[in-house]
Structures are given as structure tokens and as C-alpha cells.
Amino acid sequence: MLFELFHRLWILWGRLYSGRPMKVIKMNVTRTCAICERTLLTGEHTLRFSPDGHEFVDVCPLCSEVALDSGWVREGHAVSPALQQHPRRRRQKTLWQTLLGTREEETQPVLSDPILRRLSDDELALVEAADLFNQSTFRRTVAGVAKSLGEPRVSIVPLAGVNEETVLTFAWDITWYQYRVTPDAAQPVRIADRGHDVDEVESTYARWNARFDDSGRLVPELATV
């Protein structure tokens, strides 16, 4: 018994110090920014944020302000009730500033024409969804495609249900993008689907009731009288 144990130790020692080079296996792990979805380079510095206060994801430095504005919690920072409530209050303020044309930010209001009547709940949902999209990083994605393919057909469709959710669809003849907007979510705007043929878009979401104007803003087409 003792001889067998000694024999095994001798074999193990021989393997460790035989002078043969060790084989190193390199693991390729692809990381992406959770906001702009850009593939991160090996060794690229990132910040860690949590959209829900539990799971942490990688965010590139360029998108860190977007994460903070969306209410994401940076790793190592405590979650306070004030921080959790801040994004919703900001969205409500931004929406009414948009309707009144008194926004403090440089971004132009969604509705450039004066509204001469009270908007319905569905119309308010369209305006809020457009406003949230215009504040997101996905606006630059659509603007980039529009520079190459021209102005897209656009639809904003509120979904029925308890949760306030809206589907935005941007379609060209050879490609289309679809986003979900959930005002109360930690990340209000997220990409939901995309394709290469406009005929793939479901008829439910092919209600072309908005436009992407020359300044790169999503604008719902609402009657003003």
C-alpha cells in the first residue's frame, strides 16, 4: 500500500518536472456592451452596472452616462430609494416639457407643431415612446442606416396589457429594426428583432404612423386640430 502511494507520487513529480512545455489553452470569450451592443476588444476597460440591482453587466465608458441616466446601479455603489425613483420622475418631466415645447435639453421636442386639443392616452403613449427612443443610443443606429438607405417607414404600436409597452418598427426595402419601449424598465428601450425583408414585418406593426425626420428624430404623426 505504501509502495503504491510512493509510486504514484513519483509519477506525478515526473510529469511536473519533466521539462516538457505546458500546453496553454486560450479561451475566447466575446463580450459586448449591454447598452450599445458593441463587441468589446480584448483588454478594453469596461464598467459594471446592474439594470435590476442583482445581475451586473459590462458597459463601455462611452455608455456609462446612459446607464446612470437609465437608473442602472454601478458595481460597488449602494441602491437608494431616491436613485430608484429618479429615472421615472425625469421621464415624466421630460414628457410634459416635450408636449409644451419647453425642454431644457438640446434635443428638439417630438411635437414641433402646436397641439390644439387634449391628447388621448394612446397618443400620449406614442409621444412618450418617441421621446424615450430619441434619448437612447439606438437613435444613432437608425440614423446611420437612414444615411445609407434613405428615410425609413416607421410605426409606433402600443401593446395591450397591464405593462406599458410600445413596439417601434423602422423599415426599409432590404432591412428593418424593431425595438420595445417600456417606460418603467431599468433600460426603457431595447432591440427586439431585426430582418432583411420588409415583408417579414407583421401586419400588426406595419401601421406607418410616424416618421424619422432629417434631424434624426422619431416623430409620431398626430392630428393637431
N, C-alpha and C positions, 0 to 999 in steps of 0.2 A: 504493500500500500504506500509506504513512504517512498519507495523507489519509483513508483509510477508518478507520484506527485512531483518528485525531483526531475523526472524525465520531461514532464510537461512544461515545467518552468524553464528547463534548459532549451527546449524547442522555441518557446516564446521569446527568450532572450536572444536566440539566434536570429529570429525574424526581425527583431527590433534593431539589432546592431550588425546586420549582415552587410551593411554598406550599400544596399540597393536603394536607388532613389524612390521616394514615395510618390505615388500617383495622386495628383490633386485633381479633384473633380470640381469644375466650376459650374455653379448653379446660376442660370439666367432667370432673374425674376423681373418681370415687366411691371413698372409702377406708373400710375397716371395720377394727374391732379384731379381731385374729386370735384372741382368746380369747372375748369376749362377743358378737362378731359385730355390734356396734352400729355404725351408719353414723356416721362421724366428721364433724363440722362443718368447714366451710372455715376454715382457720387454727387449728384446735384443736391444742393441744400433744399430741404423742404421743412414746412411747419406742420405740426399735428393739431388737427381740430376735430371736435366731435359735434355732429349735427344734432344729436339727441341726448348728449350728456353721458353716453355709455361707450359706444364704439368710436375709436379715433381713426381718422383717415389722413392721407397726405394732401397737402395744399402747397402749391408753389408760391414763392414770395409775392409774385405779381397779383395773386388772387387772395392774399391774406386779408386785405381790407374788405373784399366782397364777403368773405367768410364772417368777419366781425359784424358787418352790417346786417348779415342774414341771421345773426344771433348764435352763430356757432361758438363753442367754447374751446379756447386754446388749451392744449395739454399743460397741466400744472397750475391752471387757474380755477378758482372755485366758481361754482354756478350760483349766482344770486338771483332772488326773485325779480329785482329790478332789471337785470340783464335779460331774463327770460321774457319780460313784458315789453321791453323797449322796441323790438322789431315790429310788433303789431301796432303800437302807438304811432310809430314812424310811418307805417304804411297807410294808416287811416288819415294822418295829417297830409301825406303826400297826395292821396286820392282827392281830398277836398281842395287842396291847392291846385291840383290839375284841373278840376272842374271849374274853379273860379279864375284860373289863369294867373295865379299869384305864387307860383313855385319859386323857391329861393335858389334852387339848383340851376345849373346852366342848361340842362336838358329842357327843350321846349315842351309845352303842355300837349297831351294827347289830343285834346279837342281844341283846335285853333279857332273854329267858328263859335260865336256865342250860342249858348243853349237857351232857347226861349220857352222851354217848358220843363216840367219836372221829369227826370229820367225814371224809368221803371227799374225794378230790381234786376231784371235780366240785362238791361242796358248798363247799369252800374257795374255789374259783373264783367261785362266786356271792357269797360273803361279801366277797371282795376287790373284785369289780366294784361291789358296792353301796357299799362303803366309799369307793372312789375317786370314784364318782358323787356321793356326799354331800359330798365335799370340793370338787367342781367348781362353776363358776358356772352350769352348766346346771340344777343343782338349783333355783335361783331361778326359772328359766324354767318348769319343770314345776309348781312351787308356785304360780306366778301363774296358770297355766291352771286348776289344780285349784281355786283360789278361785272361779273363774267357773263351771266345768263340773262340779265335784264330784270325788270320788276316782276316779282312772283305774284301768283294768285294766293290770296290769304283768307283764311276763315278763322273765326273765334266762336267756339261752340261750348256753352256751359253744359255740364253734365248734371243729370238729375240725381238726387241723393242727399243724404244728410250732410256730407262733407262738401264744402265749396270747392269745386274743381272745374277747370276750364281747359279745353283742348285747342291749341293753336296749330294751324297747318300752313306751311309755306310750300307752294308747289310750282315747279317749272316743268317743261315737257319731259326733261330727262332726269330729274331728281326731285325729291321732296323731303321735307323735315317736319316732324311733329313733336310738339312739346306739351307737357302738362303743367298747369299753373295751379298751385294750392296755396292760397294766401297765408294760412296759419302754419304751414310747414316750416321746418328749420331752413330748408332750401326751397323757396317758393316756386322756382322754375327749374324743370329738369327735362332732358330729352327723353322722349318716349318711344319713337320709332323713326325710321327713315327708309327710303327706297329709291328706285331708279326710274320708275314709270308712273306718271301722274294718274294713270288708270287704276293703280293699286290703292289709291286713297278711297276709303269707304265713303259712300254717298252721304252718310250722316255728317261727315266732316268736310264735305265739299260744298259748303254754303259760303260762297265767296263774298263775305260781308265786311271785309276790311282791306287795307292796303298798306304797303311798305313804301313810304314816300322817299323823295330824293335825298332827304337829310338822314335817312336810315332809321326812321321811327315807325313803329307799328301804330296805325291809326284806325280805330273802328269807324265804319261808315254809319252814322246815326242821323236821322232826320232832325233838323234844327228848328222846325216850326211846329 
